[in-house]
């Protein structure tokens, strides 16, 4: 009974970390979008956007691979930095889609995310094989996006977005089950589980953001 309580407390910290990270991203995106000169500077500066994307990749890689070598404070700072930088990067969606559409699609994405996360938490089925399949499919998705940068096909982009929703929904369920398993192997209930809660929040954050962006491409109402 006490172990179940500790697990639920740990998962609560995961979702709390994810919630404030999403809030920071939203505030950063809205903040940039509310100042048109800065927004257009971000949208038109290809080199600047590339630097932001590379910075995001570096932060995610460090947190994913070396989080247990970092202090808890450094891990939180990394999560904060990633959330803000990602918010700045995502601010450009306000140039393409209406604010109302963005909000509606986000809530739809959150509902889908919560449904798949709940299934991953409650199911007795081992999702390891499914998770490995979706990870491999993710590499195919990346290749598809790279090729579409060359061919610029609207049909391929819609297919990419549809497949992306399926892949990241599956990864959400897999990550939820994986987080439960990882917690069961944690050596203590202190610093290690705190870092694990940050790592879990990062994984689920990325799942939700990718579901949101994919649904936005499929369902979002574009500005006239």
Buried (B, 14 or more C-beta within 10 A) or exposed (E): EEEEEBBEEBBEBBBEBBEBBBEBBBEBBBBBBEEEEBBEEBBEEEEBBEEBEEBBEEBBEBBEEEBEEBEBEBBBEBBBBBBBBBBBBBBBBBBBBBEEBBEBBBEBBBEBBEEBBEBBEEEEEEBEEBBEBBEEBBEEBEEBEEEBEEEEEEEBBEEBBBBBBBBBBBBBBBBBBBBBEBBEEBEEEEBBBBBBBBBBBBBBBBBBBBBBBBBBBBBBBEEE
